Amino acid sequence: MSRKVIPIHVEGQGEPMIGKPKWLKVRAPMSPEYKSMVEMMRELNLNTVCEEASCPNIGDCWKQGSATFMILGRVCTRTCAFCDVETGRPDPVDLHEPVNLATAVAKIGLKHVVITSVDRDDLKDGGAGHYAAVITELKKRQPDVTIEILTPDFQRKPASCLETIMQAKPDIFNHNLETVPRLYRSVRPGARYYTSLRLLQRAKEVDANVVTKSGIMLGLGEERDEVLQVLDDMREANIDILTIGQYLRPSAKHHPVMKYWTPEEFDELKYLAEKKGFGMVASGPLVRSSFHADEVFQSLKLKG
């Protein structure tokens, strides 16, 4: 008997979606490694974007001992239409977080760590100083670990915020453009496309040796030509690593899925992006910004 599906229809916004295609089905996380990771995160009072953003890859990544840490709390000061992270008034910054995070990295045995955060528009520096403190503590305790950061845009914050982070010497500076410029007003109302693009460009200007990375989601209502233009903009900003994944609607209150791009379409975008000159491209329905981040970084180094 076929499964009954309820179409999702948004007036004037394309065709209704009738459920996830088979290539987006993933198993629920049940491994012992997953359960152990959950216990450790709670013990050390740490947050992960894997949990907070309902990432479909959490079972696979946590089984392999890989996680993306989310610093600066669990509450974001912005309300993006695609994001499942809680919004509202954040708690004070946890000053023990740098030490706790470094302890977790050592316990897991990570060689590559990804650190992201909620937006903290309530802080004068947007949390830049805390990012620097986390990077510094990690380097002190785990000198061989490579560090990838996925930062907010620091919109309307001092230009020195970026310099503060870059002085701590992360290996990869990542900031996601998320979608095409036309959709920013509905998808990322608190952000500006060219502010995000310029942040990535400036990171390379401040430290020519840093690897820059950005990603976009498909299925929010973008057109193919718009996606290709974003890729051109990224290359103009000297971005090294690109990730492209399928947007999945966290709940009925979030932005609807306007299209499920096929694996073949993702493969085509990977081919075109590589021709445009990106050092590494991860493109697929289940790809997320930190998807196999260590492997992607190591592959880039081998190519370089």
N, C-alpha and C positions, 0 to 999 in steps of 0.2 A: 504493500500500500504506500503510495507516495505521501510525502510529508506536506501538510498544508502550510502555505506561507502567506503572510499578509503583506501586500504591496505597501511600500512607503512612497507617498506622493507629496511633492511640494509644488504648489501652484506656480507655474511660470518658470520652473527651474529644472526642466528636462524630464526624462522618462523616470517612472517609479522603479525602485529597486525591489526585488522579490526574494531576498535572502542571499547568503554568501555562496559563491561558487565553490566547487570541490577543492580547488587549490589553496583555499584559505582555511581549511579545516586543520586544527591542531589538537593534540591530546592534552588533557588536563594534567598539570604538574603533580606527580605523585612520588618521585624518586626520593630515596633517603638523603641524597645530597641536597635536594630542594628543602626538605624539612629541616635539615641541619642549618642551612643558610637562614631560614626564617627565624630559628631560635637564636642564632648569633646576632642577627640584626636587631631583634628585640632586646637582647641582653645588653648590647652596647648603645642602645637608643639611637640607632641609625635608620635612615630612610633610603629607599631605592626608587628610582623612577620606574624600574621594572614593575613594582607593585602599584605605585601611585598612579601611573599612566596606563595600567592594565595592558602591559605589553604582551602580545601573543607568543613571544619567544621565551618567556620567563622560565618555562620548564626546561627547555633545551639549554639555555645559558646557565641557569643555576645548577643543573646537573654537571656541567663542565667546570663549575667553580668560577663563573664569570658574572659580574654584576655591575650595574651603573649606579653609583651612589648619588643621592640627591641631598645636597647640603642646604643650609639656611632655612630649615623647617619644611613643613608639609603644606603650608597655606600660601597661595600665590596672590599677589596684589592685582593681577589682571584676570580677565575672563575671556579666554580664547574659545571660539566656537567648536574647536576640534578636541580640546584637551580635557582629560578626566581628573586632573589634579584639583584639589579643593581650593576655592577662592574665598577671600575675606581678609580679616585682620590677622597678620602673622604674629607668632609668639616672638619674644626676644631671641636674639642669636645665641646659640649654645656654644659657649667658649671652649667647652671640652670636646667639641666635635672633631677638630683636627687630630687630636690624640686618639680618640675612639676610632676614627676612620683608618688611621695608620695601623692601629692594632688589628682591625678586621682584615685589612689587606695582608698583613703578615700571617694571620691565622689561615686565611684562604690559600695563601701562597701565590697571589697574583703577580704576574710579571708586567702586566699592562692594566692600568686602572683608569676608568672613565668616571669623571665627576661632573655632575650637572647641578642645577638648582632651580627653585622657583624664582619668579621675578620678585624683587624686593624694592619696589619703588618708594617704600617708606624709609629706606636707609639713604643717607647722604651720598654714599659711594655705590649704592646699588648692590652691596655685598662684595665688591671687588677686594677689599682688604681681607675678608674672610677666605675668599678663594686663594689669595696669596698665602695666607697662614696654613691652609690645608696642603697646598703644594709644597711649601717649605718643610712642614712636618713630615710629609711623605718622603721627601728627598733625604731628610736627616735620618729617618729610621729605615728606609728601604731605598738606598742609593741606586740600585740597579733597576728599579721599576720605571717603566715609561708611563707618562702621565698625559691623559687626554682630558681636556676640559670642554664642556658644552655650556656656554654662558648665555645670560640674557643680553639684550641689546644696549643696556645702559643709556637708554634714551633720556634726554634732558638731565644727564649727570655730567660731572666734569670730565674733560678729555683725559685727565690723569688717571681715571679708573682703569682704562686699558693698560696704560703704562705700569700701574701698580701690579696688575696680573702678569704682564709680560716680563717684568723684572724678576719674578719668581721662576721663570724659565720652564713653562709647560712644554711638552714635546709636540702636542697637537692642540691647536686652537680651533674649536668648532662652534659655529653658531648657525642655526638652521633658518633658511629663508622660508621654509614651510610650504609656500604656495606662490602663485603668480601675482603680480602687482594688482590686477583688476579685482581680485578677491580679498585683498587685505581688509577692506572696510567691514566685510561680513565675517571673515575668518579670524583675522588678527586685528581687531579694532584698536587695541592699545599700542600697536607697532606701526612702523613705516618701512616700506620695502627698501628704499634707498639708504635709510639709516642703518639697517641690518647689513646691506651690501657694503657700505662704506666701513663699517666696523671690521669686517673680514679683510678688506683691503688694507686698513690701517694696521692690523695685527702684523701683516707681512712687512709693512714699512717700519714698524718699531723693531721687529726682530726678523731679519731676512732668513734666518735658519729655521724658523718655526714652520711646521706643516699646517696648512689651513684646510678646513673641511666644512662642508655644508650639505644640507639635505632638503628634499621637498617631498610632499605627499601628493599622490594622485587620487582623483575621485571626488574632488570638491567642486567640480564644475569647470575646470580649466580646459582649454583647447590645446591640441597638440602643438600648434605654432607658438602659443604662449609659453609652453614648457621649453621649447627649443630656444626661445629668446632668453629665458631665465638662465639656461645653460651658457649661452653666449655672454650674458652679464657676469656670471660666475667666473668664466675664464678671463674676462677682461679684468676682474679683480684678483687674478692669480690664485684662485682656489685650487688646491691640489687634489683633494679627495671629495667625491660626490656620492651621496646615497639617495636612492629613489625607492619609495615604497608605496603601498596601497593604504589610503586612509580607511580606517574602520570606525564606525560610529559607536562611541562608548555607551550611549543611552539615547532615548527618544528626545531628550532635551538638547542634544548636540546637533551640529550641522549634519544634514542627511548625506548619505553616499549617493552621488550623482552618476557614478559609473564605476564598475569593477574592470580595471584594465587587465588584459590577459597577460599570461607569462610571456607570450610572443611579443607583445607590445613593450614589455619591460626589457626584453632582450634587444629589441630594436633601439630603444633609447640608450642602453648600455653601449651598443655599437657606435651610435652617433656621438655619444659623449666622449668616447675614447678617441674618435676621429677629431673631435674638437680640441683634444690635448690634455684632458684630465689625467693625472698620474695613476689614479685608481678609481674604479667605479663599481659600486655595489648596487644592483638594480633588480628588484623582484618584489612580488606581492607582499612578502613577509619581512622585507628589509626594513630595519629601523636605524636610527642614527648611530647607535652603538652596536649594530649587528656585526658579530665577529670582528670587533674593532681591532683586536690584537693581530689577527691574521691579515686584515686589510693594511694595517700600518707596516707590518713586516714585509708584505708583498711590495709595498711602495718602496721601502728601503732597498730591497733586492733589485728592483727595476732601476733605482737611482744610482 
